[in-house]
């Protein structure tokens, strides 16, 4: 019975492996031919590198096949060895070729975080916003209606931004309507037509549209023990010919890097190509700096929480908040689901949770309620001194007693003599699902952008010391499947402290579960 179950486990392993392999093959648009051989044949034994002693020499496989545990042990070892060959034993990290650093420019660019990326051959540099709430990487391209790209238009820039032209890149390819990643395929007049895209974001009248192309994303790889090496990865890029709404008003003027769960996102494509594990980390410091790494699994000791399905499928980064706490007081009936969205800066709570949270916050604040013209928040206070008074922290509690603490959850309003007042930087939403956004709180700082440095930049890797910075928080890899994600608002909003987001390869988790079941049925260690 154990041997029979073991055979079933191998069949499942093979099926799972073939499913993953077929996805790789479809993405690369290659053809595959294969020859089937019996698993107990001499040829199979040679292919799996069994020694004569393991097959009892002249007795061959007829004697060895009876030792099913030995067979499956070697078979499993071989599969794991193949996996290491594909991904590398130490799982090197990938990051943009100009460096892993990210930066926020405060209100000048909608409070979002940005990084430089290089696209095409020869490469062209783009300052793209980082958005976990959408999937597509798009940049201004063959512009019909784009944001101004002159550095003189933006107070934080000292260089001009670039426009992408696919015809100038020797590695660019049109993505046809017949391609599996073309969602607009059914609406095309011909399968050979270039695939169009049109994304409407949650923010009113904010959209990007154009044509899809495939081109090289220039990356670098490295680990603690190796020097950086260049990596070119073919990815899908939106040639953004026409933008609207916030994308014309200073938000992501040079493009957007979607980091969602969809198959068209850069993290998904890099993972399917076998370049990295299907995870990435994005960490933000309070001073607006940060870093991004593809394939980063973070620390085993960091806090974690699982992603939740939406309508039965994993469409985006949804987590479950069990309670909201003000100071040391955790409120009853304040559980809710929330979208983790680096493309949003405000934090939104469902109406009922919002009312309980702000009322408790108000009870803890020793200051007079006030209002400040032009600020969107309801709970604002007048400061009686030139310094910020003591305010309680806001803590989001997750399953297994994990927590995310916002130590200073207020937006400071400065006047000529110092602090005029402050507002609780949380907004209500009439939706069932809230949003945990990203913005540096406190004094906004203007940061200048300089031309990308020549040569290989300094790329500090996420060391243990960096990830354990006091006051920092991390969300470790959470289990999730992949499904097309509905894009979120790349608009203005906020949350404090350092934040890390990572994700894992769902197929790998399935494989590990199968292996565990295989061990349980066979007794193999």
C-alpha positions as MATLAB code, in Angstrom:
seq = 'XXXXXXXXXXXXXXXXXXXXXXXXXXXXXXXXXXXXXXXXXXXXXXXXXXXXXXXXXXXXXXXXXXXXXXXXXXXXXXXXXXXXXXXXXXXXXXXXXXXXXXXXXXXXXXXXXXXXXXXXXXXXXXXXXXXXXXXXXXXXXXXXXXXXXXXXXXXXXXXXXXXXXXXXXXXXXXXXXXXXXXXXXXXXXXXXXXXXXXXXXXXXXXXXXXXXXXXXXXXXXXXXXXXXXXXXXXXXXXXXXXXXXXXXXXXXXXXXXXXXXXXXXXXXXXXXXXXXXXXXXXXXXXXXXXXXXXXXXXXXXXXXXXXXXXXXXXXXXXXXXXXXXXXXXXXXXXXXXXXXXXXXXXXXXXXXXXXXXXXXXXXXXXXXXXXXXXXXXXXXXXXXXXXXXXXXXXXXXXXXXXXXXXXXXXXXXXXXXXXXXXXXXXXXXXXXXXXXXXXXXXXXXXXXXXXXXXXXXXXXXXXXXXXXXXXXXXXXXXXXXXXXXXXXXXXXXXXXXXXXXXXXXXXXXXXXXXXXXXXXXXXXX';
ca = [
       0.000    0.000    0.000;
       2.873    2.336    0.899;
       4.578    1.611   -2.414;
       1.326    2.233   -4.270;
       0.888    5.563   -2.503;
       4.480    6.409   -3.244;
       3.923    5.801   -6.945;
       0.922    8.118   -6.822;
       3.078   10.772   -5.171;
       5.615   10.499   -7.966;
       2.858   10.849  -10.541;
       1.701   14.009   -8.759;
       5.251   15.319   -8.605;
       5.668   14.670  -12.312;
       2.347   16.332  -13.132;
       3.180   19.394  -11.039;
       6.618   19.636  -12.621;
       5.204   19.328  -16.128;
       2.593   22.004  -15.348;
       5.309   24.423  -14.337;
       7.498   23.456  -17.267;
       4.626   23.970  -19.709;
       4.124   27.483  -18.359;
       7.808   28.238  -18.930;
       7.565   26.828  -22.453;
       4.429   28.786  -23.341;
       5.999   32.001  -22.131;
       9.131   31.529  -24.177;
       7.064   30.503  -27.242;
       9.323   27.514  -27.869;
       8.462   23.996  -28.954;
       9.139   20.872  -26.949;
       9.706   17.325  -28.075;
      10.174   14.457  -25.669;
      10.617   10.694  -25.651;
       8.906    8.594  -23.000;
      10.795    5.775  -21.289;
       9.612    3.396  -18.595;
      10.511    4.478  -15.078;
      11.986    1.015  -14.275;
      13.992    0.639  -17.478;
      17.797    0.410  -17.614;
      17.780    3.688  -19.515;
      15.880    5.378  -16.700;
      18.324    3.987  -14.154;
      21.237    5.413  -16.168;
      19.480    8.759  -16.617;
      18.901    8.974  -12.885;
      22.556    8.012  -12.314;
      21.933    4.798  -10.377;
      25.120    2.830   -9.758;
      25.378   -0.923  -10.547;
      25.323   -1.641   -6.811;
      21.985    0.134   -6.487;
      20.485   -2.051   -9.228;
      22.207   -5.245   -8.009;
      24.501   -5.377  -11.006;
      23.465   -8.073  -13.474;
      20.111   -8.517  -11.802;
      19.348   -5.092  -13.196;
      16.146   -3.260  -12.597;
      14.061   -6.429  -12.139;
      15.597   -6.868   -8.677;
      16.065   -3.177   -7.921;
      12.475   -2.198   -8.778;
      11.281   -4.131   -5.749;
      13.140   -1.683   -3.538;
      10.598    1.076   -4.112;
      11.760    3.225   -1.211;
      15.282    3.366   -2.604;
      13.937    4.172   -6.030;
      11.726    7.002   -4.866;
      14.407    8.368   -2.557;
      16.812    8.741   -5.471;
      14.036   10.035   -7.721;
      13.142   12.737   -5.231;
      16.798   13.623   -4.714;
      17.191   13.984   -8.466;
      14.172   16.317   -8.688;
      15.515   18.515   -5.902;
      18.894   18.603   -7.617;
      17.218   19.763  -10.840;
      15.416   22.478   -8.904;
      18.726   23.737   -7.511;
      20.218   23.742  -10.997;
      17.389   25.993  -12.196;
      17.220   28.433   -9.314;
      20.714   28.239   -7.879;
      21.559   26.838   -4.504;
      21.762   30.263   -2.849;
      18.965   31.962   -4.790;
      20.753   35.110   -5.881;
      18.815   38.353   -5.736;
      17.980   40.512   -8.726;
      17.598   44.282   -8.640;
      17.520   47.128  -11.184;
      20.828   47.556  -12.977;
      21.280   51.074  -11.600;
      20.862   49.907   -8.028;
      18.358   48.551   -5.553;
      17.634   51.950   -4.017;
      14.148   53.460   -4.021;
      13.183   57.011   -3.134;
      10.127   59.081   -2.281;
       9.861   62.729   -3.294;
       6.964   63.535   -0.992;
       4.147   65.588   -2.422;
       6.076   66.421   -5.611;
       5.350   62.964   -7.050;
       2.225   61.900   -5.182;
       3.980   60.416   -2.105;
       4.829   57.273   -4.029;
       8.158   55.440   -4.075;
      10.263   55.328   -7.223;
      13.299   53.562   -8.635;
      15.397   53.824  -11.785;
      15.123   51.007  -14.323;
      16.834   50.450  -17.686;
      14.857   49.119  -20.659;
      15.916   48.036  -24.149;
      19.129   47.755  -26.185;
      20.775   50.206  -25.953;
      19.181   50.782  -22.595;
      17.090   53.825  -21.732;
      16.513   54.909  -18.119;
      13.099   55.495  -16.541;
      12.088   56.711  -13.092;
       9.102   54.435  -12.402;
       6.653   54.421   -9.503;
       6.391   51.140   -7.574;
       2.851   49.772   -7.346;
       1.883   46.487   -5.667;
      -1.762   47.099   -6.558;
      -1.388   46.622  -10.318;
       0.459   44.299  -12.689;
       1.716   46.021  -15.829;
       5.039   47.807  -16.291;
       4.335   50.783  -18.554;
       6.404   53.803  -19.560;
       5.659   56.887  -21.690;
       6.097   55.791  -25.282;
       5.368   57.276  -28.716;
       3.386   59.829  -26.753;
       0.016   61.135  -27.808;
      -0.893   62.368  -24.319;
       1.798   62.030  -21.641;
       2.979   63.965  -18.625;
       5.694   66.598  -19.159;
       9.117   64.957  -19.247;
      11.258   68.065  -18.879;
      13.141   68.227  -15.600;
      12.388   71.943  -15.400;
       8.705   71.091  -14.875;
       9.412   69.329  -11.550;
      11.091   70.971   -8.568;
      12.692   67.674   -7.476;
      14.341   66.856  -10.816;
      17.578   68.147  -12.271;
      17.455   65.991  -15.418;
      14.885   65.306  -18.113;
      12.839   62.114  -18.057;
      12.859   59.761  -21.043;
      10.316   58.545  -23.562;
      10.504   54.958  -24.823;
      10.608   54.257  -28.541;
      10.442   50.509  -29.342;
      11.892   51.038  -32.801;
      15.109   52.355  -31.225;
      15.666   49.107  -29.316;
      17.165   46.155  -31.179;
      15.617   43.728  -28.674;
      12.019   44.990  -28.752;
       9.252   42.806  -30.196;
       5.608   43.512  -30.795;
       3.249   41.430  -28.675;
       0.554   40.028  -30.958;
      -3.109   39.612  -30.108;
      -2.613   35.838  -30.182;
      -0.153   35.951  -27.271;
      -1.425   34.293  -24.083;
      -0.758   37.470  -22.060;
      -2.821   39.674  -24.351;
      -6.086   40.191  -22.478;
      -7.503   42.278  -25.319;
      -7.032   39.443  -27.817;
     -10.757   38.688  -28.319;
     -11.344   42.310  -29.346;
      -8.585   42.363  -31.960;
      -9.431   42.341  -35.662;
      -6.587   39.949  -36.418;
      -4.481   37.551  -34.296;
      -1.364   39.143  -35.808;
      -2.405   42.640  -34.752;
      -0.277   44.253  -32.023;
      -1.914   43.787  -28.637;
      -3.509   46.957  -27.214;
      -3.958   47.633  -23.505;
      -6.121   50.024  -21.526;
      -5.935   50.156  -17.731;
      -8.379   52.202  -15.673;
      -7.130   52.727  -12.127;
      -9.310   53.227   -9.070;
      -8.516   56.921   -8.936;
     -11.152   58.778  -10.916;
     -10.268   59.351  -14.583;
      -6.750   57.941  -14.127;
      -5.693   55.552  -16.883;
      -2.930   54.409  -19.197;
      -3.386   52.980  -22.677;
      -1.230   51.965  -25.614;
       0.352   48.832  -27.086;
       2.185   45.913  -25.492;
       5.767   45.089  -26.447;
       8.399   42.683  -25.211;
      11.837   44.061  -24.461;
      14.787   43.569  -22.133;
      14.729   44.756  -18.556;
      18.326   45.302  -17.464;
      18.982   43.905  -13.993;
      21.909   42.975  -11.785;
      22.355   39.919   -9.608;
      24.364   39.446   -6.486;
      24.515   37.862   -3.085;
      26.513   38.368    0.071;
      29.375   36.273   -1.343;
      29.511   37.310   -4.997;
      30.058   40.437   -7.042;
      27.232   41.891   -9.104;
      26.661   40.546  -12.599;
      24.450   41.893  -15.367;
      21.219   40.088  -16.243;
      18.922   40.849  -19.172;
      15.382   39.550  -18.780;
      12.666   39.768  -21.450;
       9.530   41.307  -19.901;
       6.218   42.687  -21.128;
       6.082   46.482  -21.308;
       3.174   48.792  -21.907;
       4.056   51.367  -24.544;
       2.042   54.075  -22.787;
       0.911   56.348  -25.571;
      -1.929   58.037  -23.706;
      -2.278   58.743  -19.977;
      -5.005   60.591  -18.094;
      -5.943   61.878  -14.649;
      -3.269   61.703  -11.971;
      -0.688   60.490  -14.476;
      -0.764   63.951  -16.083;
      -0.581   65.776  -12.744;
       2.754   64.665  -11.326;
       2.037   61.041  -10.325;
       4.308   58.547  -12.102;
       5.179   60.865  -15.019;
       7.867   58.457  -16.248;
       5.943   55.205  -15.852;
       4.722   52.627  -13.368;
       6.189   49.271  -12.334;
       3.285   46.959  -11.443;
       4.320   44.377   -8.850;
       1.025   42.511   -8.497;
       0.156   38.832   -8.750;
      -0.811   38.818  -12.426;
       1.131   36.764  -14.963;
       2.146   39.910  -16.824;
       3.905   41.486  -13.834;
       7.709   41.610  -13.691;
       8.013   39.404  -10.560;
       5.833   36.718  -12.164;
       7.773   36.771  -15.427;
      11.155   36.604  -13.679;
       9.966   33.628  -11.617;
       8.528   31.758  -14.606;
      11.819   32.213  -16.421;
      13.548   30.487  -13.494;
      15.664   33.553  -12.702;
      14.433   33.986   -9.127;
      11.965   32.554   -6.693;
       8.565   34.160   -7.068;
       9.085   36.622   -4.256;
      10.257   40.169   -3.874;
      10.889   42.574   -1.043;
      10.311   46.281   -0.913;
      11.421   48.078    2.238;
      10.899   51.735    3.073;
      12.688   53.863    5.644;
      11.163   56.816    7.441;
      13.442   59.247    5.593;
      11.892   58.277    2.239;
      14.708   55.988    1.135;
      14.261   52.267    0.535;
      15.254   49.307   -1.580;
      13.730   46.607   -3.779;
      14.972   43.057   -4.482;
      13.452   40.327   -6.650;
      13.769   36.822   -5.187;
      14.300   38.047   -1.627;
      12.743   35.748    0.991;
      13.630   37.901    3.973;
      14.504   36.674    7.434;
      13.128   33.461    8.887;
      12.553   35.299   12.175;
      10.452   38.148   10.818;
       6.737   38.472   11.349;
       4.425   37.064    8.700;
       0.817   36.895    7.657;
      -0.935   34.994    4.872;
      -2.654   36.489    1.865;
      -6.394   35.963    1.579;
      -8.436   35.078   -1.522;
     -10.853   37.556   -3.034;
     -13.986   35.959   -4.479;
     -12.315   32.570   -4.232;
      -9.104   33.482   -6.052;
      -5.873   35.267   -5.150;
      -6.176   38.419   -7.214;
      -4.034   40.803   -5.225;
      -2.309   41.291   -1.881;
      -5.193   41.013    0.589;
      -4.460   40.404    4.288;
      -6.699   39.925    7.307;
      -6.505   42.458   10.161;
      -7.906   40.989   13.378;
      -8.070   44.199   15.412;
      -7.050   47.849   15.558;
      -5.322   49.114   18.695;
      -4.802   52.671   19.911;
      -1.881   52.752   22.298;
      -2.374   49.715   24.523;
      -6.129   49.542   23.937;
      -7.266   46.998   21.326;
     -10.797   47.627   20.081;
     -13.511   45.018   19.754;
     -15.194   44.373   16.406;
     -12.480   46.116   14.388;
     -11.412   43.232   12.164;
     -11.343   43.786    8.410;
      -9.614   42.758    5.198;
      -7.061   45.141    3.700;
      -5.243   45.584    0.395;
      -1.474   46.099    0.690;
      -0.877   48.761   -1.935;
       2.366   50.695   -2.366;
       0.581   52.676   -5.090;
      -1.635   54.266   -2.436;
      -0.309   56.575    0.245;
      -3.255   56.947    2.613;
      -4.531   54.178    4.831;
      -8.282   53.553    4.489;
     -10.421   51.741    7.055;
     -13.979   50.489    6.476;
     -16.491   52.998    7.889;
     -17.420   51.142   11.091;
     -13.794   50.303   11.918;
     -12.790   53.877   11.122;
     -15.320   55.408   13.533;
     -14.241   53.198   16.438;
     -10.569   53.808   15.733;
     -10.693   57.590   15.401;
     -12.973   57.983   18.425;
     -10.513   56.023   20.571;
      -7.610   58.036   19.141;
      -9.435   61.277   19.926;
      -9.948   60.109   23.514;
      -6.192   59.634   23.960;
      -5.109   62.988   22.462;
      -4.720   65.984   24.736;
      -5.276   68.649   22.096;
      -8.112   70.745   20.663;
      -9.910   69.556   17.538;
      -9.471   71.888   14.612;
      -9.542   71.956   10.826;
      -6.988   73.071    8.272;
      -8.016   74.272    4.845;
      -6.916   72.041    2.008;
      -6.245   68.961    4.164;
      -8.533   65.948    3.623;
      -8.491   64.457    7.129;
     -11.390   64.733    9.541;
      -9.535   64.383   12.837;
      -7.128   67.310   13.029;
      -5.831   69.102   16.093;
      -4.364   72.495   16.968;
      -0.968   72.333   18.614;
      -0.539   74.447   21.760;
       3.240   74.453   21.424;
       5.808   74.571   18.662;
       6.427   70.858   19.054;
       4.259   67.850   18.300;
       2.429   66.664   21.441;
       2.523   63.012   22.426;
       0.151   60.946   20.322;
      -0.749   57.255   20.705;
       0.446   54.656   18.254;
      -1.897   52.783   15.939;
      -1.340   49.027   15.784;
      -2.838   46.582   13.304;
      -3.073   43.085   14.750;
      -2.751   40.066   12.481;
      -3.261   36.325   13.090;
      -0.859   34.491   15.433;
      -0.377   37.681   17.452;
       1.666   39.392   14.723;
       1.403   43.160   14.587;
       2.275   46.217   12.530;
       2.831   49.345   14.628;
       2.464   52.874   13.263;
       4.335   54.840   15.916;
       3.406   58.337   14.731;
       0.192   57.984   12.717;
      -0.222   61.719   12.133;
       0.517   64.206    9.389;
       2.275   67.266   10.814;
       1.177   70.715    9.638;
       4.007   73.196    9.985;
       3.737   76.947   10.230;
       6.266   79.766   10.298;
       6.806   79.296   14.051;
       6.921   75.517   14.114;
       4.141   72.947   14.394;
       0.698   74.478   13.811;
      -1.174   71.224   14.179;
      -1.517   67.637   13.095;
      -4.081   65.260   11.600;
      -4.684   61.542   12.081;
      -3.654   60.314    8.634;
      -6.382   57.721    8.164;
      -9.366   57.927    5.848;
     -12.730   56.107    5.849;
     -13.998   54.014    2.956;
     -17.473   52.657    2.307;
     -15.927   49.491    0.892;
     -15.666   46.234    2.871;
     -11.944   46.062    2.120;
      -9.598   48.701    3.503;
      -6.238   49.790    2.128;
      -2.848   49.858    3.805;
      -1.011   52.428    1.758;
       2.431   53.980    1.959;
       3.619   57.499    2.745;
       6.344   58.965    4.923;
       4.686   60.856    7.752;
       5.977   63.909    9.476;
       7.930   66.638    7.754;
       7.973   66.082    4.027;
      11.436   66.401    2.558;
      12.343   67.435   -0.964;
      14.927   65.120   -2.445;
      16.805   65.943   -5.636;
      17.226   63.436   -8.417;
      20.615   63.264  -10.071;
      21.616   61.583  -13.267;
      22.071   57.801  -12.964;
      25.700   57.091  -12.058;
      28.054   55.610  -14.594;
      29.372   52.131  -14.036;
      28.156   49.643  -11.464;
      26.504   51.441   -8.527;
      26.743   50.514   -4.896;
      23.930   48.064   -4.103;
      23.758   47.298   -0.389;
      22.079   43.945    0.051;
      19.465   43.419    2.800;
      21.704   42.248    5.607;
      20.364   40.985    8.900;
      21.347   44.238   10.583;
      19.480   46.311    8.016;
      16.332   44.269    8.383;
      16.400   44.460   12.172;
      16.573   48.246   12.359;
      14.663   49.423   15.479;
      11.186   50.523   14.575;
      11.265   48.607   11.325;
       8.691   45.992   10.390;
       8.556   43.317    7.775;
       5.882   41.132    6.292;
       7.439   37.817    5.327;
       6.541   35.718    2.294;
       2.880   34.847    2.370;
       1.194   31.998    0.539;
      -0.813   33.039   -2.467;
      -1.835   31.797   -5.870;
      -1.819   33.967   -8.953;
      -4.728   35.446  -10.820;
      -5.155   38.626  -12.862;
      -5.159   41.552  -10.458;
      -7.483   44.528  -10.714;
      -5.258   47.624  -10.706;
      -5.374   50.000   -7.796;
      -5.048   53.724   -7.490;
      -1.592   55.092   -7.979;
      -2.635   58.207   -6.108;
      -1.680   60.012   -2.910;
      -1.764   58.405    0.594;
      -0.016   57.168    3.813;
       1.401   54.868    6.469;
       4.532   55.088    8.641;
       7.537   52.991    9.574;
       9.456   50.628    7.335;
       7.418   48.191    5.285;
       8.497   45.061    3.487;
       6.415   43.016    1.098;
       7.405   39.635   -0.251;
       5.680   36.857   -2.144;
       6.333   33.199   -2.846;
       6.006   30.912   -5.837;
       2.670   29.056   -5.408;
       3.821   26.073   -7.458;
       6.812   25.651   -5.138;
       4.528   25.501   -2.118;
       2.387   22.876   -3.874;
       5.525   20.876   -4.566;
       6.610   21.047   -0.933;
       3.182   19.896    0.234;
       3.325   16.943   -2.135;
       6.799   16.061   -0.891;
       5.537   16.136    2.709;
       2.701   13.798    1.800;
       5.175   11.602   -0.044;
       7.357   11.381    3.071;
       4.389   10.579    5.286;
       3.279    7.730    3.015;
       6.695    6.201    2.460;
       8.533    6.896    5.674;
      11.401    8.484    3.730;
      13.308   11.095    5.730;
];
